[in-house]
Amino acid sequence: MISYINWTEEITLAGKKILGEERRQVILDKLITEQAPITGGDLAKETNVSRQVIVSDITLLKAKGEPIIATSQGYLYMPASNKDFLIERTVACKHSPDRSEEELFLLVDHGVTVKDVRIEHGVYGDLTASIMVSNRKEVEQFMKKIEETGAAFLSELTDGVHLHTLMAQTEQKLDKAEHALEEAGFLIQSEH
């Protein structure tokens, strides 16, 4: 049974560290009620523990079957009922790193959420990273985080070749987004 608590009352109790299961319940309640990504750093500050403790807590919650995903904007609670109305499609793309923002803007401008990026690595096999961007602001935040951390795009490991899982409310939105990718030269064309 999920319990909802008053987040601010719980956290402001003399700045005390919240321990174990109680902390994980507080984190879960926060993720459920916010319905927006929350960074590990913010959760750490609010529960008076380190970010690494939050990472462990999220891992434990996921192991219990909680539908929490890590996005570039933070952790997000994604119950099945929220995903049921979305249609997913995978597209194969290729481009240089300097066109990543253009590609993501193109997709979100067509009403599509970019769920993830996936590559096939020669040693590790399939590698997938959550992106979860649905609008220009989220794309800008994602790109800023890449820049600030100096992180490489997964597609740099495969000379720009990568897959995206796209989500939208209609097939028509996915069709239009895919057509726009093709027009912009992002899609890998099959050879006949």
C-alpha positions as CSV (number, residue, x, y, z in Angstrom):
1,M,0.0,0.0,0.0
2,I,1.4,3.4,-1.0
3,S,1.2,6.0,1.7
4,Y,1.2,9.7,0.9
5,I,3.0,12.0,3.3
6,N,3.4,15.7,3.6
7,W,6.9,16.0,2.1
8,T,7.9,19.3,3.7
9,E,6.7,18.2,7.2
10,E,8.7,15.0,7.0
11,I,11.9,16.6,5.8
12,T,11.9,19.6,8.2
13,L,11.8,17.5,11.3
14,A,15.0,19.2,12.8
15,G,17.0,18.3,9.7
16,K,17.3,14.7,10.8
17,K,18.6,12.0,8.5
18,I,15.8,9.7,7.5
19,L,16.9,6.1,7.7
20,G,16.3,3.0,5.6
21,E,12.8,1.9,4.6
22,E,11.3,5.1,5.9
23,R,13.7,7.1,3.6
24,R,12.8,4.9,0.6
25,Q,9.1,5.4,1.3
26,V,9.7,9.2,1.5
27,I,11.5,9.1,-1.9
28,L,8.8,6.9,-3.5
29,D,6.1,9.3,-2.2
30,K,8.0,12.3,-3.5
31,L,8.4,10.7,-7.0
32,I,4.8,9.7,-7.2
33,T,3.4,13.1,-6.1
34,E,5.7,15.3,-8.1
35,Q,5.1,13.6,-11.5
36,A,8.2,15.4,-12.8
37,P,11.9,14.4,-12.7
38,I,13.7,14.9,-9.4
39,T,17.5,14.9,-9.2
40,G,19.4,12.6,-6.9
41,G,21.1,15.6,-5.5
42,D,17.7,17.2,-4.6
43,L,16.5,14.0,-2.9
44,A,19.9,13.7,-1.1
45,K,19.5,17.2,0.3
46,E,16.0,16.7,1.4
47,T,16.7,13.5,3.2
48,N,20.0,14.6,4.6
49,V,22.0,11.7,3.0
50,S,24.6,11.5,0.2
51,R,23.6,11.2,-3.5
52,Q,25.2,7.7,-3.5
53,V,22.8,6.6,-0.8
54,I,19.9,7.9,-3.0
55,V,21.3,5.9,-6.0
56,S,21.3,2.8,-3.8
57,D,17.8,3.5,-2.6
58,I,16.5,4.0,-6.1
59,T,18.2,0.7,-7.1
60,L,16.4,-1.1,-4.2
61,L,13.0,0.5,-5.1
62,K,13.5,-0.7,-8.7
63,A,14.4,-4.2,-7.5
64,K,11.0,-4.2,-5.7
65,G,9.3,-3.5,-9.0
66,E,8.7,0.2,-8.6
67,P,8.6,1.8,-12.1
68,I,11.3,4.4,-11.6
69,I,13.4,5.5,-14.5
70,A,16.5,7.6,-14.5
71,T,16.4,10.4,-17.0
72,S,18.8,13.2,-17.9
73,Q,16.6,15.5,-15.7
74,G,16.4,13.2,-12.7
75,Y,14.4,10.3,-11.5
76,L,10.8,9.8,-12.7
77,Y,8.0,7.6,-11.5
78,M,6.4,6.0,-14.6
79,P,3.5,3.7,-13.7
80,A,2.2,1.5,-16.4
81,S,-1.1,3.4,-16.7
82,N,0.9,6.5,-17.8
83,K,2.6,4.5,-20.6
84,D,-0.4,2.6,-21.8
85,F,-1.7,5.5,-24.0
86,L,1.6,6.0,-25.7
87,I,2.7,4.2,-28.9
88,E,6.3,3.3,-29.2
89,R,8.5,3.0,-32.3
90,T,12.2,2.4,-32.8
91,V,14.1,4.4,-35.5
92,A,17.6,3.9,-36.7
93,C,19.7,7.1,-37.0
94,K,23.1,8.2,-37.9
95,H,24.7,11.6,-37.5
96,S,27.6,13.4,-35.9
97,P,27.5,14.6,-32.3
98,D,27.1,18.2,-33.4
99,R,23.7,17.4,-34.8
100,S,22.3,15.8,-31.7
101,E,20.4,18.8,-30.5
102,E,18.9,19.4,-33.9
103,E,17.7,15.8,-34.0
104,L,16.1,16.0,-30.6
105,F,14.5,19.4,-31.3
106,L,13.0,18.0,-34.5
107,L,11.5,15.0,-32.7
108,V,10.0,16.9,-29.7
109,D,8.7,19.6,-32.1
110,H,6.6,16.9,-33.7
111,G,5.0,16.0,-30.3
112,V,7.2,12.9,-29.8
113,T,9.0,11.9,-26.6
114,V,12.5,10.5,-27.1
115,K,12.5,7.7,-24.6
116,D,16.1,6.4,-25.0
117,V,19.1,5.9,-27.2
118,R,20.6,2.5,-27.9
119,I,23.7,1.3,-29.6
120,E,25.2,-2.1,-30.3
121,H,28.7,-2.2,-28.7
122,G,31.3,-4.7,-29.9
123,V,32.1,-5.8,-26.4
124,Y,29.1,-5.0,-24.2
125,G,26.3,-5.8,-26.7
126,D,23.3,-3.5,-26.5
127,L,23.8,-0.4,-24.4
128,T,20.7,1.7,-23.7
129,A,20.5,5.1,-22.0
130,S,17.3,6.8,-20.9
131,I,16.8,10.3,-22.4
132,M,13.1,11.0,-21.8
133,V,12.8,14.4,-23.4
134,S,9.4,15.7,-24.6
135,N,9.9,19.4,-25.2
136,R,12.6,22.0,-26.1
137,K,13.3,22.9,-22.5
138,E,14.1,19.3,-21.6
139,V,16.3,18.9,-24.7
140,E,18.2,22.1,-23.7
141,Q,18.6,20.7,-20.1
142,F,19.9,17.4,-21.5
143,M,22.4,19.1,-23.8
144,K,23.5,21.4,-21.0
145,K,24.2,18.4,-18.8
146,I,26.2,16.7,-21.6
147,E,28.2,19.8,-22.0
148,E,28.8,20.5,-18.3
149,T,29.9,16.9,-17.5
150,G,31.9,16.5,-20.7
151,A,30.0,13.2,-21.3
152,A,30.2,11.6,-24.7
153,F,27.1,10.6,-26.7
154,L,26.7,6.9,-26.9
155,S,26.5,7.2,-30.6
156,E,30.2,8.3,-30.6
157,L,31.1,4.7,-29.9
158,T,29.5,3.6,-33.1
159,D,30.4,6.4,-35.6
160,G,27.0,8.0,-35.1
161,V,24.9,4.9,-35.6
162,H,22.2,4.6,-32.9
163,L,18.5,3.7,-32.3
164,H,15.9,5.8,-30.5
165,T,12.7,4.6,-29.0
166,L,10.1,7.2,-29.7
167,M,6.8,7.6,-27.9
168,A,3.7,9.5,-29.0
169,Q,-0.1,9.4,-28.5
170,T,-0.8,8.6,-32.2
171,E,0.8,6.7,-35.1
172,Q,0.4,9.9,-37.2
173,K,2.8,11.9,-34.9
174,L,5.3,9.1,-35.1
175,D,4.9,9.0,-38.9
176,K,5.4,12.7,-39.2
177,A,8.5,12.7,-36.9
178,E,10.0,9.8,-38.8
179,H,9.4,11.6,-42.1
180,A,11.1,14.7,-40.7
181,L,14.1,12.6,-39.6
182,E,14.3,11.2,-43.1
183,E,14.1,14.7,-44.7
184,A,16.8,16.0,-42.4
185,G,19.1,13.1,-43.3
186,F,19.1,11.5,-39.8
187,L,17.5,8.1,-40.7
188,I,19.6,5.2,-41.9
189,Q,18.1,4.2,-45.2
190,S,17.8,0.5,-46.0
191,E,19.6,-0.6,-49.1
192,H,17.5,-2.4,-51.6
